[in-house]
Amino acid sequence: MSETPERRSAKRVAIRLPVVYRGPDNAPKRGTTENVSRRGMLLVAQDQAVEGTRLRIAVTGLDGREREIVGEVVRSTPDGGVAVSIAESDAAEIDAIVEPEEPLREA
């Protein structure tokens, strides 16, 4: 078995949080996060999203507050996974969603 070095530069947190996301049609769709980092998140989504689609994602954090972030779909999987790249301007929101008291640290 070969081991591939980790290429991600941001700490990923395995966490399940409820999300409501909207694409270009503005129809609300539900899902949950699989993992979250300052640069992106993996969603288990109600519907597949096409690569390059811009999403508005409302995430309910550990503190119970809902925050909206903007992301772009970078890949989808047949089993409902949707990988989303997060706009750099929303990195602080990701910190507050996952760890309200302590920001995520870059790896």
Backbone bond lengths (Angstrom), bond angles and torsions (degrees), N, CA, C in turn:
res aa  C-N    CA-C-N  psi(-1)  N-CA   C-N-CA  omega(-1)  CA-C   N-CA-C  phi
1 M - - - 1.448 - - 1.525 108.30 -
2 S 1.319 116.33 127.04 1.461 119.06 178.86 1.515 109.32 -90.76
3 E 1.292 115.32 147.25 1.458 120.33 178.16 1.512 108.58 -108.04
4 T 1.315 115.95 125.31 1.452 121.81 179.16 1.518 108.18 -97.29
5 P 1.331 117.48 129.94 1.466 118.63 179.67 1.525 110.92 -66.04
6 E 1.318 115.98 146.22 1.460 122.83 178.42 1.527 108.98 -65.87
7 R 1.342 116.66 127.16 1.459 120.93 -178.97 1.523 112.03 -99.00
8 R 1.303 117.55 -12.73 1.457 119.63 -178.33 1.519 109.82 -71.65
9 S 1.335 115.01 141.52 1.461 118.51 179.85 1.523 112.21 -105.16
10 A 1.314 117.80 -1.48 1.460 120.87 179.52 1.521 109.53 -115.63
11 K 1.314 116.00 140.91 1.460 122.17 178.70 1.518 110.19 -63.20
12 R 1.326 116.70 128.81 1.467 121.93 176.30 1.519 108.66 -100.66
13 V 1.328 115.03 137.14 1.454 121.86 178.40 1.526 107.58 -115.28
14 A 1.332 116.00 119.80 1.473 119.87 175.71 1.521 107.54 -75.08
15 I 1.321 115.86 112.13 1.460 120.31 -175.91 1.527 109.16 -154.89
16 R 1.311 115.60 137.57 1.464 121.05 178.12 1.527 108.97 -104.42
17 L 1.328 114.26 113.91 1.458 121.46 178.43 1.525 108.32 -130.59
18 P 1.326 117.81 144.19 1.460 119.91 179.01 1.528 111.59 -70.83
19 V 1.324 116.06 141.96 1.459 121.82 176.59 1.526 109.70 -133.89
20 V 1.314 115.26 151.40 1.457 123.42 166.94 1.521 104.04 -124.90
21 Y 1.323 116.06 123.43 1.462 118.95 -177.88 1.522 110.09 -122.81
22 R 1.336 114.13 152.40 1.461 121.57 -179.03 1.516 108.79 -133.21
23 G 1.314 114.82 133.13 1.458 121.58 176.12 1.517 109.99 -101.64
24 P 1.334 116.52 -158.11 1.466 120.90 -178.10 1.535 114.22 -59.76
25 D 1.341 117.89 -28.22 1.467 120.24 179.80 1.528 112.62 -80.02
26 N 1.324 116.78 -6.90 1.471 125.03 178.55 1.527 113.50 64.57
27 A 1.323 118.53 9.86 1.463 121.54 178.09 1.528 109.24 -78.06
28 P 1.334 118.00 130.46 1.471 119.46 -179.76 1.532 110.97 -72.88
29 K 1.327 114.70 135.48 1.463 121.81 175.84 1.518 107.16 -129.63
30 R 1.310 116.14 147.30 1.466 120.66 -176.52 1.520 111.07 -105.39
31 G 1.325 113.77 154.09 1.449 120.72 175.92 1.515 109.72 -167.32
32 T 1.317 115.74 -170.43 1.462 122.00 174.61 1.524 108.00 -138.77
33 T 1.312 114.81 155.39 1.460 118.31 174.25 1.526 108.70 -79.29
34 E 1.304 115.67 146.42 1.472 122.59 172.58 1.528 108.10 -99.67
35 N 1.338 114.54 -44.03 1.463 121.27 173.73 1.519 108.16 -154.48
36 V 1.341 115.10 159.86 1.453 121.99 -174.54 1.519 109.06 -140.18
37 S 1.331 116.42 143.03 1.465 121.82 171.36 1.521 107.58 -141.52
38 R 1.318 116.55 177.46 1.464 120.20 178.76 1.522 111.82 -68.30
39 R 1.308 117.50 -16.65 1.461 120.77 -176.87 1.523 114.39 -109.17
40 G 1.324 116.63 -9.18 1.453 117.27 -179.00 1.508 112.74 179.44
41 M 1.321 114.17 -178.01 1.454 120.26 177.71 1.515 108.88 -153.15
42 L 1.318 114.19 155.39 1.454 120.95 173.56 1.517 106.35 -109.90
43 L 1.332 115.40 123.25 1.457 121.38 -179.92 1.515 109.93 -105.79
44 V 1.316 116.21 146.77 1.450 122.26 164.32 1.515 102.70 -98.27
45 A 1.347 115.93 109.76 1.449 121.44 -165.58 1.520 113.60 -106.53
46 Q 1.316 114.82 152.69 1.453 122.71 176.33 1.530 109.97 -66.64
47 D 1.320 116.78 -41.11 1.456 123.03 -179.44 1.520 109.43 -131.49
48 Q 1.321 115.68 150.97 1.459 120.60 176.03 1.522 109.50 -68.41
49 A 1.297 116.03 149.52 1.459 121.98 176.59 1.523 108.10 -122.59
50 V 1.300 116.19 143.71 1.460 122.54 -177.55 1.522 110.15 -80.98
51 E 1.336 115.77 138.17 1.461 121.20 177.23 1.529 109.79 -52.14
52 G 1.331 115.88 135.42 1.456 121.92 -179.57 1.514 114.16 92.28
53 T 1.344 117.55 -9.49 1.465 120.90 179.71 1.522 110.30 -71.53
54 R 1.301 116.17 133.33 1.467 122.05 176.46 1.527 107.99 -85.57
55 L 1.338 116.24 132.66 1.462 121.86 -179.10 1.521 110.42 -122.56
56 R 1.319 115.82 144.08 1.466 122.26 165.17 1.513 104.97 -101.83
57 I 1.323 116.48 124.01 1.457 121.58 -173.53 1.520 109.28 -121.38
58 A 1.321 115.95 120.54 1.467 121.35 175.03 1.525 106.75 -97.90
59 V 1.328 115.69 117.58 1.466 121.96 -177.43 1.519 108.60 -115.04
60 T 1.340 115.80 131.69 1.460 120.28 174.27 1.523 107.46 -92.28
61 G 1.331 115.71 115.59 1.461 121.59 -175.13 1.515 113.44 -81.33
62 L 1.312 114.46 -179.79 1.464 121.19 179.92 1.523 112.62 -62.11
63 D 1.333 116.08 -24.80 1.466 119.82 179.15 1.525 112.16 -85.16
64 G 1.349 117.54 1.77 1.452 121.51 178.78 1.518 114.64 86.15
65 R 1.331 117.50 -6.30 1.459 121.51 179.69 1.520 110.62 -85.31
66 E 1.312 115.49 142.82 1.460 120.58 175.61 1.529 108.91 -94.52
67 R 1.325 115.55 133.02 1.455 121.55 178.20 1.516 108.39 -128.17
68 E 1.309 116.39 142.29 1.459 119.87 178.64 1.524 110.01 -104.20
69 I 1.322 114.85 133.12 1.454 121.58 177.39 1.523 108.22 -127.76
70 V 1.327 115.49 163.62 1.455 122.31 179.22 1.514 108.25 -113.33
71 G 1.328 115.76 137.33 1.451 120.05 179.19 1.511 111.31 -147.01
72 E 1.328 115.01 171.82 1.461 121.59 177.87 1.516 108.31 -129.90
73 V 1.323 116.38 133.54 1.462 121.93 179.71 1.528 108.58 -67.79
74 V 1.339 115.95 125.44 1.464 120.30 176.85 1.520 111.94 -104.38
75 R 1.338 117.27 -21.35 1.464 121.09 172.81 1.516 109.71 -169.23
76 S 1.337 114.43 155.62 1.462 122.18 174.41 1.517 107.83 -129.30
77 T 1.330 116.10 151.67 1.456 120.61 178.80 1.529 109.05 -119.36
78 P 1.330 117.79 154.49 1.466 120.75 -178.77 1.530 114.00 -59.46
79 D 1.334 117.15 -23.82 1.466 119.76 -177.99 1.530 113.16 -89.20
80 G 1.333 118.30 13.44 1.460 121.09 174.73 1.514 115.39 97.87
81 G 1.325 117.99 3.31 1.463 120.16 177.63 1.517 110.95 -78.31
82 V 1.321 116.65 135.62 1.455 121.94 176.84 1.525 107.29 -130.04
83 A 1.331 116.55 114.08 1.457 121.39 177.40 1.526 108.24 -88.75
84 V 1.331 115.84 128.61 1.455 121.64 -174.96 1.522 109.05 -123.80
85 S 1.325 116.16 129.77 1.461 122.31 172.76 1.523 107.33 -87.43
86 I 1.324 116.79 132.68 1.464 121.89 -176.24 1.526 109.95 -98.02
87 A 1.318 116.02 139.18 1.454 121.41 175.86 1.524 109.25 -60.60
88 E 1.322 116.85 135.90 1.466 121.14 -178.53 1.527 112.15 -55.60
89 S 1.312 116.49 -31.89 1.465 120.27 -179.75 1.529 112.54 -65.69
90 D 1.339 117.41 -16.25 1.466 121.14 179.99 1.529 113.39 -99.47
91 A 1.321 118.70 5.76 1.470 121.45 -177.75 1.525 111.98 -58.50
92 A 1.321 118.06 -39.49 1.468 120.68 179.68 1.527 110.62 -66.07
93 E 1.329 117.35 -33.87 1.464 120.40 176.94 1.526 109.97 -64.75
94 I 1.328 116.70 -39.44 1.470 120.48 177.86 1.524 109.52 -60.95
95 D 1.323 117.29 -44.39 1.471 120.61 177.16 1.518 110.35 -54.42
96 A 1.319 116.60 -48.29 1.466 121.26 -176.42 1.528 111.55 -67.75
97 I 1.321 117.28 -32.31 1.465 121.06 179.85 1.526 110.87 -67.32
98 V 1.330 115.87 -46.30 1.461 121.01 -172.68 1.519 112.96 -85.91
99 E 1.313 116.71 -46.10 1.464 121.15 -176.48 1.519 108.64 -134.99
100 P 1.318 117.78 83.58 1.463 120.58 -174.84 1.524 113.90 -55.50
101 E 1.315 117.63 -28.81 1.454 121.03 -176.56 1.520 113.53 -95.37
102 E 1.313 118.24 -19.51 1.474 120.30 -174.22 1.524 109.94 -144.33
103 P 1.349 118.50 119.92 1.460 120.76 -178.39 1.523 112.71 -65.35
104 L 1.343 115.66 153.04 1.473 120.74 173.87 1.525 107.73 -67.40
105 R 1.280 116.52 145.60 1.467 122.13 178.26 1.507 109.59 -102.95
106 E 1.323 116.57 139.53 1.456 120.61 174.56 1.516 108.88 -67.67
107 A 1.329 115.97 142.61 1.468 120.92 -179.71 1.497 110.16 -82.59
